[in-house]
Amino acid sequence: MSVLAVSPYQEDHACLRAIFSHSNWRVYQARDCKEACCLLEKSRTPVLVCERELPDGDWKKLLERVSCLPASPLVVVTSRNADDSLWAEVLNLGAYDVLSKPFDRAEVTRIISLAWLHWKEQNVRAFRKPVARAAAAGSTGNIQAAL
């Protein structure tokens, strides 16, 4: 089980690594959209935890980029200013959920675990269908070109 944390803030990465340090979760890190896309092209990652604003874009840009990947990751947006309007926007645009900062261990664990289970269920169903398998096999999933 893996999660990719995308944030320009080292303290976010350190906190997420600490939260998952005694689990089977592997936490990878990226500082911006470009670095995240490079990592996502190399390995399938079910959950992407993305800071609201990034040096080269934002969570919406990253959500758009990863949507072309087969078995694209579910996006969880993080923000110090997580309010109802952000939550509504996140859900309306197709991301999974919002995590407010500072991170709460129980809330992070709950949301990331539920996102992973949701991703797993979506992809087990999708890859059981022959049409979905053929489409996934034919897709290059190249998101670097979209940057």
Residue frames as qw, qx, qy, qz and C-alpha x, y, z in Angstrom:
[[0.000, 0.891, 0.455, 0.000, 0.00, 0.00, 0.00],
 [0.467, -0.045, 0.035, 0.882, 1.40, 3.34, -0.98],
 [0.056, 0.925, 0.347, -0.146, 0.53, 7.00, -0.88],
 [0.511, 0.305, 0.086, 0.799, 2.18, 9.89, -2.69],
 [0.214, -0.816, -0.315, 0.435, 2.36, 13.11, -0.69],
 [0.444, 0.496, 0.237, 0.708, 2.68, 16.19, -2.88],
 [0.294, -0.928, -0.210, 0.089, 3.61, 19.30, -0.94],
 [0.431, 0.698, -0.265, 0.507, 6.28, 22.00, -1.02],
 [0.414, -0.723, 0.328, -0.445, 6.35, 21.81, 2.81],
 [0.418, 0.308, -0.829, 0.205, 8.87, 19.43, 4.34],
 [0.292, -0.144, 0.678, -0.659, 6.89, 19.38, 7.58],
 [0.807, 0.144, -0.004, -0.573, 3.92, 17.81, 5.72],
 [0.731, 0.327, -0.597, -0.048, 6.13, 15.00, 4.45],
 [0.156, 0.302, -0.792, 0.507, 7.68, 14.45, 7.87],
 [0.523, -0.073, 0.453, -0.719, 4.28, 14.37, 9.57],
 [0.862, 0.200, -0.166, -0.435, 2.80, 11.88, 7.10],
 [0.584, 0.343, -0.719, 0.155, 5.87, 9.63, 7.35],
 [0.091, -0.236, 0.733, -0.631, 5.52, 9.71, 11.16],
 [0.705, 0.019, 0.206, -0.679, 1.80, 8.89, 11.00],
 [0.921, 0.239, -0.178, -0.250, 2.41, 5.85, 8.79],
 [0.140, 0.650, -0.733, 0.143, 5.78, 4.80, 10.27],
 [0.335, -0.179, 0.876, -0.296, 4.31, 1.85, 12.20],
 [0.761, 0.375, 0.321, -0.421, 2.17, 0.55, 9.34],
 [0.693, 0.121, 0.603, 0.375, 2.54, -1.23, 6.03],
 [0.377, 0.903, 0.204, -0.040, 2.03, 2.02, 4.14],
 [0.604, -0.036, 0.190, 0.773, 4.87, 3.40, 2.03],
 [0.097, 0.925, 0.220, -0.294, 4.84, 7.18, 1.78],
 [0.596, 0.238, 0.274, 0.716, 6.50, 8.70, -1.28],
 [0.082, -0.798, -0.225, 0.553, 7.01, 12.41, -1.63],
 [0.445, 0.463, 0.357, 0.678, 7.04, 15.06, -4.32],
 [0.191, -0.393, -0.233, 0.869, 7.35, 18.83, -4.03],
 [0.314, 0.423, -0.107, -0.843, 5.35, 19.85, -7.11],
 [0.812, 0.383, 0.171, -0.407, 3.13, 18.67, -9.99],
 [0.570, 0.624, -0.517, -0.132, 6.01, 17.81, -12.31],
 [0.006, -0.410, 0.877, -0.251, 7.81, 15.66, -9.74],
 [0.623, 0.064, 0.609, -0.486, 4.54, 13.95, -8.79],
 [0.790, 0.486, -0.064, -0.369, 3.75, 13.11, -12.43],
 [0.376, 0.567, -0.733, 0.008, 7.22, 11.59, -12.92],
 [0.227, -0.226, 0.871, -0.372, 6.70, 9.35, -9.89],
 [0.692, 0.237, 0.432, -0.527, 3.16, 8.38, -10.88],
 [0.698, 0.533, -0.354, -0.322, 4.27, 7.29, -14.35],
 [0.261, 0.466, -0.837, 0.124, 6.81, 4.92, -12.81],
 [0.124, -0.085, -0.949, 0.276, 4.59, 3.18, -10.28],
 [0.392, -0.552, -0.567, -0.469, 0.90, 2.70, -9.59],
 [0.102, 0.007, -0.573, 0.813, -0.11, 4.70, -6.55],
 [0.141, -0.566, -0.802, -0.126, -3.65, 4.40, -5.22],
 [0.233, -0.891, -0.362, 0.145, -3.79, 7.59, -3.12],
 [0.435, 0.382, -0.022, 0.815, -2.32, 11.00, -3.76],
 [0.322, -0.786, -0.386, 0.361, -2.32, 13.52, -0.90],
 [0.442, 0.443, 0.211, 0.751, -1.92, 16.95, -2.46],
 [0.174, -0.437, -0.276, 0.838, -1.41, 20.38, -0.93],
 [0.334, 0.794, 0.441, -0.253, -4.00, 22.89, -2.17],
 [0.330, 0.923, -0.174, -0.097, -1.37, 25.16, -3.78],
 [0.867, -0.118, 0.240, 0.420, 1.88, 23.93, -5.35],
 [0.267, -0.576, 0.275, 0.722, 4.84, 25.82, -6.82],
 [0.005, -0.153, 0.672, 0.724, 3.87, 24.83, -10.39],
 [0.407, -0.287, -0.634, -0.591, 0.10, 24.58, -10.10],
 [0.483, -0.264, 0.451, -0.702, -2.49, 23.32, -7.67],
 [0.463, 0.006, 0.862, -0.206, -4.49, 20.24, -6.77],
 [0.674, 0.562, 0.261, -0.402, -6.88, 20.81, -9.70],
 [0.408, 0.699, -0.530, -0.252, -4.02, 20.73, -12.20],
 [0.094, -0.349, 0.930, -0.072, -2.69, 17.53, -10.68],
 [0.598, 0.241, 0.661, -0.384, -6.16, 15.94, -10.59],
 [0.649, 0.657, -0.060, -0.379, -6.54, 16.70, -14.29],
 [0.249, 0.635, -0.719, -0.131, -3.09, 15.23, -15.08],
 [0.223, -0.212, 0.936, -0.172, -3.61, 11.96, -13.21],
 [0.700, 0.284, 0.363, -0.545, -7.08, 11.34, -14.61],
 [0.666, 0.536, -0.406, -0.323, -5.52, 9.95, -17.81],
 [0.000, 0.422, -0.898, 0.124, -3.67, 7.21, -15.95],
 [0.699, -0.191, -0.638, -0.262, -5.07, 3.69, -15.89],
 [0.663, -0.488, -0.513, 0.241, -6.18, 3.05, -12.31],
 [0.164, 0.633, -0.143, 0.743, -5.63, 6.73, -11.54],
 [0.320, -0.133, -0.690, 0.635, -5.03, 7.59, -7.90],
 [0.244, -0.830, -0.486, -0.120, -7.69, 9.13, -5.70],
 [0.300, 0.436, -0.187, 0.828, -6.75, 12.66, -4.73],
 [0.456, -0.729, -0.454, 0.235, -7.03, 13.95, -1.18],
 [0.238, 0.725, -0.029, 0.645, -6.49, 17.70, -0.88],
 [0.565, -0.460, -0.430, 0.533, -4.77, 19.24, 2.15],
 [0.124, 0.665, 0.073, 0.733, -5.00, 22.80, 3.39],
 [0.207, -0.121, -0.569, 0.786, -4.63, 24.92, 6.51],
 [0.344, 0.178, 0.122, -0.914, -7.77, 26.72, 5.35],
 [0.135, -0.180, -0.929, -0.293, -10.00, 23.71, 4.76],
 [0.360, 0.180, 0.371, -0.837, -13.53, 25.04, 4.81],
 [0.613, 0.390, 0.635, -0.264, -16.91, 23.98, 3.42],
 [0.528, 0.762, -0.099, -0.362, -16.32, 25.73, 0.09],
 [0.094, 0.575, -0.793, -0.179, -13.04, 23.88, -0.50],
 [0.418, -0.008, 0.894, -0.163, -14.64, 20.60, 0.49],
 [0.626, 0.576, 0.389, -0.354, -17.55, 21.20, -1.93],
 [0.403, 0.766, -0.386, -0.319, -15.18, 22.17, -4.75],
 [0.136, -0.427, 0.892, 0.059, -12.98, 19.11, -4.14],
 [0.500, 0.195, 0.824, -0.181, -15.93, 16.72, -4.28],
 [0.564, 0.698, 0.211, -0.387, -17.58, 18.46, -7.23],
 [0.353, 0.749, -0.492, -0.270, -14.41, 18.28, -9.32],
 [0.922, 0.165, -0.333, -0.114, -13.87, 14.59, -8.59],
 [0.213, 0.463, -0.739, 0.439, -11.22, 14.47, -5.88],
 [0.541, -0.250, -0.801, 0.058, -11.83, 12.12, -2.96],
 [0.499, -0.761, -0.397, 0.122, -11.73, 14.27, 0.19],
 [0.124, 0.810, -0.233, 0.524, -10.05, 17.08, 2.15],
 [0.725, -0.349, -0.409, 0.431, -7.65, 16.85, 5.07],
 [0.095, -0.963, 0.035, -0.248, -7.18, 19.93, 7.22],
 [0.650, 0.197, -0.414, 0.606, -3.81, 20.86, 8.65],
 [0.042, -0.519, 0.852, -0.055, -2.26, 20.45, 11.09],
 [0.622, 0.032, -0.724, -0.297, -2.77, 16.75, 10.44],
 [0.668, -0.350, 0.442, -0.487, -4.66, 14.67, 12.96],
 [0.080, -0.308, 0.942, 0.105, -3.30, 11.09, 13.05],
 [0.428, 0.281, 0.820, -0.256, -6.72, 9.41, 13.35],
 [0.509, 0.706, 0.172, -0.461, -8.29, 11.52, 10.60],
 [0.235, 0.642, -0.629, -0.371, -5.36, 11.02, 8.21],
 [0.178, -0.151, 0.972, 0.017, -5.37, 7.28, 8.80],
 [0.483, 0.438, 0.665, -0.364, -9.14, 7.07, 8.37],
 [0.492, 0.739, -0.014, -0.461, -9.34, 9.09, 5.15],
 [0.182, 0.583, -0.731, -0.304, -6.30, 7.53, 3.48],
 [0.275, -0.037, 0.958, -0.076, -7.45, 4.01, 4.39],
 [0.527, 0.545, 0.534, -0.373, -10.96, 4.65, 3.07],
 [0.399, 0.740, -0.297, -0.453, -9.55, 6.17, -0.12],
 [0.004, -0.408, 0.892, 0.193, -7.35, 3.12, -0.64],
 [0.396, 0.209, 0.874, -0.191, -10.29, 0.75, -0.12],
 [0.510, 0.692, 0.236, -0.454, -12.40, 2.79, -2.55],
 [0.261, 0.678, -0.568, -0.387, -9.58, 2.78, -5.15],
 [0.185, -0.201, 0.961, 0.049, -9.14, -0.98, -4.72],
 [0.485, 0.420, 0.706, -0.300, -12.86, -1.65, -5.18],
 [0.455, 0.751, -0.055, -0.475, -13.03, 0.58, -8.27],
 [0.223, 0.630, -0.683, -0.295, -10.07, -1.10, -9.89],
 [0.347, -0.042, 0.935, -0.061, -10.98, -4.68, -9.05],
 [0.555, 0.573, 0.508, -0.324, -14.30, -4.09, -10.83],
 [0.379, 0.800, -0.229, -0.405, -12.72, -2.24, -13.75],
 [0.084, 0.553, -0.799, -0.222, -10.01, -4.80, -14.42],
 [0.506, 0.100, 0.843, -0.151, -12.42, -7.72, -14.27],
 [0.613, 0.674, 0.257, -0.323, -14.17, -6.36, -17.35],
 [0.743, 0.140, 0.417, 0.504, -12.46, -7.40, -20.63],
 [0.318, 0.837, 0.216, 0.390, -13.13, -3.99, -22.24],
 [0.329, -0.931, 0.153, -0.029, -11.54, -2.17, -19.32],
 [0.764, -0.357, 0.396, 0.363, -8.50, -4.46, -19.49],
 [0.641, 0.431, 0.377, 0.511, -8.05, -3.80, -23.20],
 [0.083, 0.945, 0.100, 0.301, -8.42, -0.06, -22.72],
 [0.527, -0.806, 0.247, 0.102, -5.95, -0.03, -19.85],
 [0.788, -0.115, 0.416, 0.439, -3.44, -2.08, -21.83],
 [0.517, 0.597, 0.339, 0.511, -3.69, 0.29, -24.78],
 [0.119, -0.980, -0.058, -0.148, -3.30, 3.44, -22.70],
 [0.616, 0.373, -0.364, 0.591, 0.20, 4.77, -22.29],
 [0.528, -0.756, -0.339, 0.185, -0.82, 6.90, -19.36],
 [0.548, 0.140, -0.043, 0.824, 1.78, 9.50, -20.33],
 [0.171, -0.905, -0.377, 0.102, 1.02, 12.52, -18.21],
 [0.470, -0.436, 0.144, 0.754, 4.35, 14.27, -18.70],
 [0.261, 0.299, 0.534, 0.747, 3.29, 15.33, -22.18],
 [0.153, -0.806, -0.527, -0.223, 0.32, 17.14, -20.65],
 [0.441, -0.685, -0.145, 0.562, 2.59, 19.32, -18.53]]
